[in-house]
Amino acid sequence: MNFLVLQHVDCEGMGLWEECCREDGIALEIVALHHEAPIPPPHHFQAVISLGGPMNVYEEETYPFLKAEDAFIQEVVAAGIPFLGICLGGQLLAKAVGGCVTRNPVKEIGWHAVELDQPGQRDPLFAGLPDRLPVFQWHGDTFSLPSGAVRLAGSDACQNQAFRFGFGGIAYALQFHLEVTPTMIDQWVRQYGADLDGTSDPAQMREQAPARCAELLPLSRRGFKNFTRLVQLRYTGVGAEPVDRPQQPVRRRSARDLTVEEAWQRYRELMAKGKLRCGITCPLDWIGRCTGGCW
């Protein structure tokens, strides 16, 4: 698989997820937008990941690449290409699909917990993860929920921490970081230290980083593996165009008789007609392949 990674600053990379990609044979094409690298066509990739950065989504005059990225994300979502936005990347997804990005009541910096909502507990992206996630935060803005989005996580300090968007593909926004390494945290403290405003001890943040990142590692790996599994499903039938062949009447069949390919074909037909109902008409339920949410 080939993943496109949109990077906005040198010190915010894939972090803990780089090893996951090596293990799974995922090729990464990293586009350094802040160095004026052009964005390749989205159909060359099986997924797109947009990373964090210190800029705000509404600073397009200062950072012209944000406007190009906004249009690109709209194209990715419209094409049903799986998308994962982290912090700034999540805010960019929200903006691209009609949400608003504004100042959060407080800055969230350091190690905090986010709570999965009931949809988040059922969502395949968070399968196998605890309902209360210890994550690393470094943001001052927040996104609203766009129309058509499902909130997956929140916290006391920031109402919207994660959402899933759309029915034609897999598009996720996370306000928090699961990918950080001790080296990344050290770089952020050095580069973004002015954001701390005396609210956090930079020396303590650096000191705690190795142990906290070690605790984060299994959760980080599980979350990323879940995303790559969704991408694999997407390209074995999930959201793919139907095969160009004469349409045959589809009758409800037993789980023993219905193949995975036929179930996804029926799934797409029901979705297109607006008759897809979780647990009622969904053929994925019939064969025990429920994804945890209709996306």
C-alpha positions as CSV (number, residue, x, y, z in Angstrom):
1,M,0.0,0.0,0.0
2,N,1.1,3.6,-0.6
3,F,0.2,6.3,1.8
4,L,0.5,10.0,1.2
5,V,1.7,12.0,4.2
6,L,1.1,15.8,4.2
7,Q,3.7,17.5,6.5
8,H,3.5,21.1,7.7
9,V,6.7,21.5,9.7
10,D,9.9,19.4,10.1
11,C,9.4,18.5,13.7
12,E,6.0,16.9,13.3
13,G,6.3,13.6,11.5
14,M,4.9,10.1,11.6
15,G,6.8,9.3,14.9
16,L,5.7,6.0,16.4
17,W,3.8,5.1,13.2
18,E,6.9,4.8,11.1
19,E,7.7,1.4,12.5
20,C,4.1,0.2,11.9
21,C,4.5,1.2,8.2
22,R,7.8,-0.7,7.9
23,E,6.2,-3.8,9.5
24,D,3.2,-3.7,7.2
25,G,5.2,-2.9,4.0
26,I,3.4,0.5,3.6
27,A,5.3,2.9,1.4
28,L,5.2,6.5,2.5
29,E,5.4,9.5,0.2
30,I,6.0,12.5,2.5
31,V,5.2,15.9,1.0
32,A,6.8,18.8,2.8
33,L,4.2,21.5,2.2
34,H,6.2,24.1,4.2
35,H,9.0,23.6,1.7
36,E,6.6,24.3,-1.3
37,A,6.5,20.6,-2.4
38,P,3.7,19.9,-4.8
39,I,0.9,17.6,-3.8
40,P,0.6,14.6,-6.2
41,P,-2.8,13.3,-7.5
42,P,-4.7,11.6,-4.7
43,H,-5.6,8.5,-6.8
44,H,-2.0,7.4,-6.7
45,F,-2.5,6.5,-3.0
46,Q,-4.6,4.2,-0.8
47,A,-4.7,6.7,2.0
48,V,-3.8,10.2,3.0
49,I,-2.5,11.4,6.4
50,S,-2.3,15.1,7.3
51,L,-0.1,15.8,10.3
52,G,0.1,18.6,12.8
53,G,1.7,22.0,12.7
54,P,1.9,25.3,14.5
55,M,-0.1,27.3,12.0
56,N,-3.9,27.8,12.1
57,V,-6.2,26.8,9.2
58,Y,-7.4,30.4,8.7
59,E,-3.8,31.7,8.1
60,E,-3.9,31.0,4.4
61,E,-2.3,34.3,3.5
62,T,0.7,33.6,5.7
63,Y,0.8,29.9,4.7
64,P,-0.5,29.6,1.1
65,F,-0.1,25.9,1.0
66,L,-3.1,25.6,3.4
67,K,-5.5,26.8,0.7
68,A,-4.1,24.2,-1.7
69,E,-4.4,21.5,1.0
70,D,-8.0,22.5,1.7
71,A,-9.0,21.9,-1.9
72,F,-7.0,18.7,-2.0
73,I,-8.7,17.3,1.1
74,Q,-12.1,18.0,-0.5
75,E,-11.0,16.0,-3.5
76,V,-9.8,13.1,-1.3
77,V,-13.0,13.0,0.6
78,A,-15.2,13.2,-2.5
79,A,-13.2,10.3,-4.0
80,G,-13.7,8.1,-0.9
81,I,-10.0,7.8,-0.3
82,P,-9.3,7.0,3.4
83,F,-8.1,10.1,5.3
84,L,-6.6,10.6,8.8
85,G,-6.0,14.1,10.1
86,I,-3.9,14.7,13.2
87,C,-4.3,18.0,15.2
88,L,-3.9,20.6,12.5
89,G,-4.7,17.9,9.9
90,G,-8.0,17.1,11.8
91,Q,-8.9,20.8,11.8
92,L,-8.1,21.0,8.1
93,L,-10.5,18.1,7.5
94,A,-13.2,19.9,9.5
95,K,-12.8,23.1,7.5
96,A,-12.7,21.2,4.2
97,V,-16.1,19.6,4.8
98,G,-17.9,22.6,6.2
99,G,-17.0,22.8,9.9
100,C,-15.5,25.7,11.7
101,V,-12.1,26.0,13.4
102,T,-12.0,28.5,16.3
103,R,-10.0,29.1,19.5
104,N,-10.5,26.5,22.2
105,P,-11.4,28.0,25.6
106,V,-8.0,26.8,26.9
107,K,-4.7,25.6,25.4
108,E,-4.2,21.9,25.8
109,I,-0.5,21.1,26.1
110,G,1.0,18.0,27.6
111,W,-0.4,14.6,28.6
112,H,-4.2,14.5,29.0
113,A,-7.0,11.9,28.7
114,V,-9.8,11.9,26.2
115,E,-13.0,9.9,26.6
116,L,-14.5,7.9,23.7
117,D,-18.2,8.5,23.2
118,Q,-20.5,5.5,22.5
119,P,-20.0,5.8,18.8
120,G,-16.2,6.0,19.4
121,Q,-16.3,2.8,21.5
122,R,-18.0,1.1,18.5
123,D,-15.9,2.6,15.8
124,P,-13.3,0.3,14.1
125,L,-10.6,3.0,14.4
126,F,-10.6,2.6,18.2
127,A,-11.2,-1.2,18.3
128,G,-9.3,-2.7,21.2
129,L,-8.5,0.6,22.8
130,P,-9.7,1.7,26.3
131,D,-12.6,4.1,26.6
132,R,-10.3,6.6,28.3
133,L,-7.2,7.3,26.2
134,P,-4.0,8.9,27.6
135,V,-2.8,11.1,24.7
136,F,-0.4,14.0,24.1
137,Q,-1.9,17.4,23.2
138,W,-0.5,20.6,21.9
139,H,-3.2,22.9,20.4
140,G,-5.0,26.1,21.0
141,D,-7.7,25.8,18.4
142,T,-10.6,23.3,18.1
143,F,-13.0,22.1,15.4
144,S,-16.8,22.0,15.3
145,L,-18.6,19.0,14.1
146,P,-19.4,19.3,10.3
147,S,-22.8,18.3,9.1
148,G,-22.6,14.5,8.4
149,A,-19.9,13.9,11.0
150,V,-20.1,11.7,14.1
151,R,-18.3,12.7,17.2
152,L,-16.1,9.9,18.6
153,A,-14.3,11.5,21.5
154,G,-14.3,14.5,23.8
155,S,-12.8,15.9,27.0
156,D,-13.6,18.5,29.7
157,A,-11.0,20.9,28.2
158,C,-12.0,20.4,24.5
159,Q,-15.5,19.3,23.6
160,N,-14.6,17.7,20.2
161,Q,-11.6,15.5,20.2
162,A,-12.4,13.2,17.3
163,F,-14.9,12.6,14.5
164,R,-15.6,10.4,11.6
165,F,-17.0,12.0,8.4
166,G,-19.0,10.8,5.5
167,F,-20.5,7.7,4.0
168,G,-18.5,7.3,0.8
169,G,-15.1,6.7,2.5
170,I,-13.2,6.7,5.7
171,A,-12.3,10.2,6.9
172,Y,-11.2,10.8,10.5
173,A,-10.1,13.8,12.4
174,L,-8.2,13.6,15.7
175,Q,-7.4,16.6,17.8
176,F,-4.8,14.7,19.8
177,H,-1.5,13.0,19.1
178,L,-1.0,9.2,19.3
179,E,2.2,9.3,17.2
180,V,4.6,11.3,19.4
181,T,8.1,10.1,20.4
182,P,10.4,11.6,23.1
183,T,12.5,13.2,20.4
184,M,9.4,14.9,18.9
185,I,8.3,16.2,22.3
186,D,11.8,17.6,23.0
187,Q,11.7,19.3,19.6
188,W,8.3,20.8,20.3
189,V,9.3,22.1,23.7
190,R,12.3,23.8,22.0
191,Q,10.4,25.1,19.0
192,Y,7.0,25.9,20.6
193,G,8.1,26.8,24.1
194,A,6.5,30.2,23.9
195,D,3.1,28.5,24.0
196,L,3.7,27.1,27.5
197,D,3.2,30.5,29.2
198,G,4.4,29.1,32.5
199,T,1.5,26.6,32.5
200,S,3.8,23.5,32.0
201,D,7.3,22.7,33.1
202,P,9.3,22.0,29.9
203,A,12.0,20.1,31.9
204,Q,9.4,17.9,33.4
205,M,7.7,17.3,30.1
206,R,11.0,16.2,28.6
207,E,11.8,14.0,31.6
208,Q,8.4,12.2,31.5
209,A,8.5,11.7,27.7
210,P,10.3,8.3,27.5
211,A,8.1,6.6,30.1
212,R,4.8,8.2,28.8
213,C,5.6,7.4,25.2
214,A,6.4,3.8,26.2
215,E,2.9,3.6,27.7
216,L,1.4,5.2,24.6
217,L,3.2,2.8,22.2
218,P,0.8,-0.2,22.3
219,L,-2.3,2.1,22.0
220,S,-0.6,4.1,19.2
221,R,0.2,0.9,17.3
222,R,-3.3,-0.5,17.7
223,G,-4.9,2.7,16.5
224,F,-2.7,2.9,13.4
225,K,-3.1,-0.8,12.7
226,N,-6.9,-0.3,12.9
227,F,-6.7,2.5,10.3
228,T,-4.6,0.4,7.9
229,R,-7.0,-2.5,8.3
230,L,-9.8,-0.1,7.3
231,V,-7.7,0.9,4.3
232,Q,-7.3,-2.7,3.3
233,L,-11.0,-3.3,3.5
234,R,-11.6,-0.2,1.4
235,Y,-9.6,-1.7,-1.4
236,T,-11.1,-5.1,-1.2
237,G,-14.6,-3.8,-1.7
238,V,-15.4,-1.2,0.9
239,G,-16.7,1.8,-1.0
240,A,-15.3,0.6,-4.2
241,E,-17.2,1.1,-7.5
242,P,-19.4,-1.9,-8.4
243,V,-18.1,-4.2,-11.0
244,D,-19.4,-3.3,-14.5
245,R,-21.7,-6.2,-15.1
246,P,-25.5,-6.7,-15.5
247,Q,-27.4,-6.2,-12.3
248,Q,-29.1,-9.3,-11.0
249,P,-31.9,-9.2,-8.4
250,V,-30.4,-9.7,-4.9
251,R,-32.4,-11.7,-2.4
252,R,-31.6,-11.9,1.3
253,R,-29.3,-14.9,1.8
254,S,-28.1,-16.7,4.9
255,A,-24.7,-15.9,6.4
256,R,-23.5,-19.3,5.1
257,D,-24.4,-18.4,1.5
258,L,-23.6,-14.7,1.3
259,T,-20.0,-14.0,0.3
260,V,-18.1,-10.9,1.5
261,E,-18.0,-9.5,-2.0
262,E,-21.7,-9.9,-2.4
263,A,-22.4,-8.4,1.0
264,W,-20.5,-5.3,0.1
265,Q,-22.2,-5.1,-3.3
266,R,-25.6,-5.2,-1.5
267,Y,-24.3,-2.7,1.1
268,R,-23.5,-0.2,-1.6
269,E,-26.9,-0.6,-3.3
270,L,-28.8,-0.1,-0.1
271,M,-26.6,2.9,0.8
272,A,-27.3,4.5,-2.6
273,K,-31.1,4.0,-2.1
274,G,-31.0,5.4,1.5
275,K,-32.3,2.1,2.8
276,L,-29.2,1.0,4.8
277,R,-30.1,0.4,8.4
278,C,-27.6,-0.8,11.0
279,G,-28.7,-4.1,12.4
280,I,-31.8,-4.3,10.2
281,T,-31.0,-4.2,6.5
282,C,-27.2,-4.2,6.6
283,P,-25.8,-7.3,4.9
284,L,-22.6,-6.9,6.8
285,D,-24.5,-7.7,10.0
286,W,-25.8,-10.9,8.3
287,I,-22.4,-12.3,7.8
288,G,-20.8,-11.0,11.0
289,R,-18.7,-8.3,9.3
290,C,-20.1,-5.2,10.9
291,T,-17.6,-2.3,10.8
292,G,-18.9,-0.6,13.9
293,G,-20.4,2.3,11.9
294,C,-21.7,3.1,8.4
295,W,-19.0,5.1,6.7
